[in-house]
Amino acid sequence: MSIAGAHTELDTILSHPPCPSLIYIHHPHHPSTSLPPLPASCAAGSSSGSKMASTTTTSTSTLSAISIDTVEHHTPRLLLSGILCKITGDVDHDVNTFDAFKLVLRGWWMNKQSGSSGSGSGGKGKAKVRVSGNGTTDGNDGIDVNGHEAETGQWVVIRITKAERLRSVLGNGWSVITRLSELTGVPCTVILCSTAPWDHVRPHRGDAPEPVHIYLPPPTKEEIHVALLPGSSHPLYPRFLELLLSTVLPLVTPPISELHHLALSLWPIYTATLPPHLEMALLGTNSGSSSSPDPDNPPPPLNVNIKLLTDLKSQLSLSLASAIEDLLPRHIGSTEFVKALLPGPGKLRTLPKPPEIELPTLAKYLLVAAYAASYNPAKSDIRLFGRGTGPDGKRKKGGGTRRAGYGRTRIGKVPQRLLGPKPFPIDRLLALFSSLYAEHAPRPDDLLPSLGEGYNDYRSSSSSSSDSDGRDEMDIWGGRGGDAYLSVAQLAAKAERKRKRENERERRWDDEVDGIAMSAKLWSMIPQLESQGLLRRTSPQDRLDNITLRCEIDYEAAKTLAKELRITLDEYLYEASM
């Protein structure tokens, strides 16, 4: 079903009262700006605000329809007041709670019903409308318990785009929007539009009714081709669009606006090496070709043949791959992209490297740990990051040993680097940060072994032997054997004292790392990295426990940061490219 089919289905649903109280439109392949418009029966109501004068051809139902966006109305006051202002046409409504919103909306509806009954009843007088204690409306207009009007068929249509943000706007009680008709006593239909499926948006408490589902499938290749074709009248443009869509659509299905952005950026590169021809004026000002043809001496028309199309396809191959990886996610601007990849004599066609990330050392360790947490399964943390004491008393560090085939992707399983980053709890981030920082961060001088640290061990272990056989202190510490004069027990005692000193240094270093991990300085860096787009919080903003994050940097950026910290990133990745 295309957008036109979804519009027809929505028009059919809203043209036959009583309408459902909740409709959910799932549009993962379309932006909210390209959603199907409200049916023609709603147009008059939506444009006139409080006037309800649009009559459908199949019934005498009258509609008042509005559309509101949760990005613009991002607080409860803005959302509820915006709905009232658009429905009633009165900009003076300012409500902060749903109870106040319900009273204003119900009062407006009763006034409209009283006015319409008095003017259209044929001299029978005004209808008596009564609101009962449970929120239902009784009277001559015949509104049932679900808020639907049986006789006159009048109702309100409210469309809310980006409905997945309702939980962050209204909190956990946002399900009142889904039951608006029942709670207010006003017959209305709420249309929720979101790119996420209903199972990911529905309230956790299960107190929302099951909506009528409408799914907008991705546009077909023919529909996209028709939508992009007016971009140029050049005879090569249909061939260029065919090459672009055949390459991009099997990999991703971006909105048509994104494909139009790709076409505008790649078209100058595709036509940069064309010879002078009669249709040069149709290339546009952004093309890499020269000026328009001379009207007095026009060149011949362009001869489109197999050799020309093959050469142009080969010329665009590098730019197509770079456009999908860098231009589509907006890692680089369109002008800079065209300037870097436009072919020229002796020119090296490479994309400019992104600017280096200027971050403090602790933030770099946080990002490397966040990247590992996003792309590694939690079960691999002990093997890759575990730090413990072995049977010989020495500290065993993670990241150094990998068994053969560890992390190898099984046949039929998509690697995680292709699926994208996964969210992780903040406790796991701090644990991986502590392991990386304790392993690779430079230690203070008081936690490093000194040059003459074992001198007293030699003096104490060899004091008795020096008195018995006449060997001096220089014979023991100097270059004539040293440990060769010590007994096995003395060597074991010296090794034990050395191990104790190392364990004491490790304990003090671990305490210092734990203090850094729980410091306010480190925790304040997490919101800073979120504001820079390097981390993204996936849990609600009002949640203080079980905070989940997601790393937004790619492999190359993480590898660059790890190289600055002298860390081999592939040793800490479950699916390492090594």
Residue pairs with C-beta under 8 A, 6 or more apart in sequence:
1 9
1 215
1 216
1 217
2 217
2 219
2 220
2 223
3 30
3 34
3 35
3 36
3 216
3 219
4 36
6 25
6 36
6 214
6 215
6 216
7 36
7 37
7 39
9 214
10 23
10 25
10 36
10 38
10 39
10 191
10 214
11 39
11 40
11 41
13 19
13 20
13 23
13 212
14 38
14 39
14 41
14 42
14 63
14 157
14 189
15 39
15 41
15 56
15 57
15 58
15 59
15 61
16 58
16 59
17 59
17 61
17 148
17 149
17 153
17 155
18 144
18 146
18 148
18 149
18 150
18 153
18 155
18 187
19 148
19 155
19 157
19 189
20 189
20 211
20 212
21 146
21 147
21 148
21 178
21 179
21 180
21 181
21 182
21 188
21 189
21 190
21 209
22 178
22 189
22 190
22 192
22 208
22 209
22 210
22 211
22 212
23 189
23 190
23 191
23 192
23 211
23 212
23 214
24 163
24 191
24 192
24 194
24 198
24 201
24 211
24 212
24 213
24 214
25 35
25 191
25 192
25 193
25 194
25 214
25 215
25 216
26 194
26 195
26 196
26 197
26 198
26 213
26 214
26 215
26 216
27 35
27 193
27 194
27 195
27 216
28 195
28 196
28 197
28 216
29 216
29 217
29 218
29 219
29 253
29 255
30 216
30 219
30 255
31 255
31 257
32 69
32 161
32 162
32 193
34 255
34 256
34 257
35 161
35 193
35 216
36 216
37 43
38 46
38 65
38 67
38 157
38 159
40 54
41 54
41 55
41 56
41 61
41 63
42 54
42 63
42 64
42 65
42 157
43 54
43 65
44 51
44 53
44 54
44 63
45 51
45 52
45 53
45 54
45 62
45 63
45 64
45 65
45 157
46 64
46 65
46 66
46 67
48 89
49 86
49 87
49 88
49 89
50 64
50 87
50 88
50 89
50 90
50 108
50 112
51 64
51 89
52 62
52 63
52 64
52 112
52 116
52 154
53 62
54 62
54 63
55 61
55 62
56 63
59 153
60 152
60 153
61 152
61 153
61 154
61 155
62 152
62 153
62 154
63 154
63 155
63 156
63 157
64 87
64 156
64 157
65 156
65 157
65 158
65 159
66 83
66 86
66 87
66 156
66 157
66 158
66 159
67 159
67 160
67 161
68 79
68 82
68 83
68 86
68 158
68 159
68 160
68 161
69 160
69 161
69 162
70 79
70 160
70 161
70 162
70 163
70 165
70 166
70 169
71 162
71 165
72 78
72 82
73 79
73 82
73 169
74 165
74 169
75 169
76 96
76 97
76 98
76 169
76 170
76 171
77 94
77 95
77 96
79 169
79 170
80 95
80 96
80 97
80 98
80 100
80 101
81 93
81 94
81 95
83 101
83 158
84 90
84 93
84 95
84 101
84 104
84 105
84 108
85 91
85 93
87 105
87 108
87 156
87 158
88 104
88 108
93 104
95 101
95 104
98 173
98 176
98 183
102 183
102 184
105 184
105 186
106 131
106 137
106 184
106 185
106 186
109 137
109 156
109 184
109 185
109 186
110 129
110 131
110 137
112 154
113 127
113 129
113 139
113 141
113 154
114 126
114 127
114 129
116 152
116 154
117 126
117 127
117 140
117 141
118 125
118 126
118 127
121 127
127 139
127 140
127 141
128 139
128 140
129 137
129 138
129 139
129 140
129 141
130 137
130 138
130 139
131 137
131 138
131 185
132 138
135 182
135 183
135 184
135 185
136 143
136 144
136 145
136 185
137 143
137 147
137 185
137 186
141 149
141 151
141 152
142 149
142 150
142 151
142 152
143 149
143 150
143 185
143 187
144 150
145 182
146 181
146 182
147 155
147 180
147 181
147 182
147 184
147 185
147 186
147 187
147 188
148 155
148 181
148 187
149 155
149 187
154 187
155 187
155 188
155 189
156 186
156 187
156 188
156 189
157 188
157 189
157 191
158 180
158 188
158 189
158 190
158 191
159 191
159 193
160 166
160 177
160 190
160 191
160 192
160 193
161 193
161 194
162 193
162 194
163 192
163 193
163 194
163 201
164 194
164 195
164 196
164 200
164 201
166 174
166 177
166 192
166 201
167 174
167 201
167 203
167 540
168 540
168 541
168 542
170 176
170 177
171 542
172 203
172 204
172 205
174 203
175 203
175 205
175 207
175 208
176 183
177 190
177 192
178 190
178 192
178 203
178 208
178 209
178 211
179 207
179 208
179 209
180 186
180 188
180 190
181 187
181 188
181 189
181 190
192 201
192 211
194 201
198 211
198 213
202 208
218 253
219 227
219 256
221 245
221 249
224 245
224 249
224 256
224 259
225 238
225 241
225 242
225 245
227 256
227 260
228 241
228 256
228 259
228 260
228 263
229 237
229 238
229 241
231 237
231 260
231 263
231 264
231 267
232 267
232 282
232 283
232 284
233 282
234 271
234 279
234 282
234 283
235 279
235 302
235 304
236 270
236 271
236 274
236 302
236 304
236 312
237 267
239 304
239 309
240 263
240 266
240 267
240 270
240 271
240 312
241 263
243 313
243 316
243 320
244 259
244 262
244 263
244 266
244 320
245 259
247 320
247 324
248 254
248 259
248 262
248 320
248 324
251 324
252 324
252 328
254 262
254 328
258 328
261 327
261 334
262 323
262 327
262 328
264 286
264 334
265 323
265 327
265 334
265 337
265 338
266 316
266 319
266 320
266 323
267 284
267 286
267 287
268 283
268 284
268 286
268 287
268 288
268 338
268 342
269 288
269 315
269 316
269 319
269 338
269 341
269 342
269 343
270 312
270 315
270 316
271 283
271 287
271 288
271 289
271 312
272 287
272 288
272 289
272 315
272 342
272 343
273 288
273 311
273 312
273 315
273 343
274 280
274 283
274 289
274 302
275 299
275 302
276 290
276 293
276 299
277 293
277 299
277 300
277 301
277 302
278 293
278 298
278 299
278 300
278 301
278 302
279 301
279 302
280 289
280 290
280 291
280 292
280 293
280 299
281 292
281 293
283 289
286 338
288 342
288 343
293 299
315 343
318 341
318 349
319 341
319 349
322 337
322 341
322 351
323 337
325 331
326 332
326 337
326 351
327 334
327 337
331 354
332 351
332 352
332 354
336 352
337 351
340 349
340 350
340 351
340 352
341 349
341 351
342 349
343 349
354 557
356 560
357 364
357 534
357 557
357 560
357 561
359 367
359 561
360 525
361 441
361 565
362 437
362 516
362 521
362 522
362 525
363 525
363 528
363 529
364 561
364 564
364 565
365 433
365 436
365 437
365 441
365 565
366 429
366 433
366 522
366 525
366 526
366 529
367 529
367 534
367 535
367 551
367 553
367 558
367 561
368 436
368 558
368 561
368 562
368 565
368 567
368 569
368 572
369 429
369 432
369 433
369 435
369 436
370 424
370 429
370 535
370 549
370 551
371 421
371 551
371 553
371 555
371 558
371 569
372 384
372 385
372 432
372 572
372 573
373 424
373 428
373 429
373 432
373 551
374 421
374 422
374 423
374 424
374 550
374 551
375 416
375 417
375 421
375 422
375 551
375 573
375 574
375 575
376 384
376 416
376 572
376 573
376 574
377 574
378 424
378 428
380 407
380 574
381 428
381 431
381 432
382 398
383 398
383 406
384 398
384 399
384 571
384 572
384 573
384 574
385 398
385 399
385 431
385 432
385 435
385 436
385 572
386 396
386 398
386 435
387 395
387 396
387 397
387 398
387 435
387 438
387 439
388 395
388 396
389 395
389 396
389 503
390 396
393 499
393 503
394 499
394 502
395 502
395 506
397 439
398 435
398 439
398 572
399 439
399 568
399 571
399 572
400 571
402 571
402 576
406 574
407 573
407 574
407 575
407 576
408 575
409 415
409 575
415 575
416 422
416 574
416 575
417 555
417 575
421 550
421 551
421 552
422 550
423 538
423 539
423 548
423 549
423 550
424 548
424 549
424 550
425 546
425 547
425 548
426 526
426 547
426 548
426 549
429 549
430 517
430 518
433 517
433 522
434 513
434 514
434 517
436 565
436 567
436 572
437 513
437 516
437 517
438 509
438 510
438 513
440 565
440 566
440 567
441 513
443 509
444 512
447 505
447 508
447 509
447 512
448 505
449 501
449 502
449 505
453 501
454 494
454 498
455 477
457 493
457 494
457 497
457 498
458 476
458 477
458 482
458 494
459 473
459 476
461 486
461 490
461 491
461 493
461 494
462 471
462 476
462 485
462 486
462 490
465 471
465 485
465 486
465 487
466 472
466 473
466 476
471 485
475 481
475 485
476 482
476 485
483 491
486 494
516 522
526 535
526 549
529 535
530 536
530 537
530 549
533 552
534 551
534 552
534 553
535 549
535 550
535 551
535 552
536 549
536 550
536 552
537 547
537 548
537 549
537 550
538 548
538 549
538 550
539 546
539 547
539 548
551 558
553 561
555 577
558 569
559 569
562 568
562 569
563 569
570 576
570 577
570 578
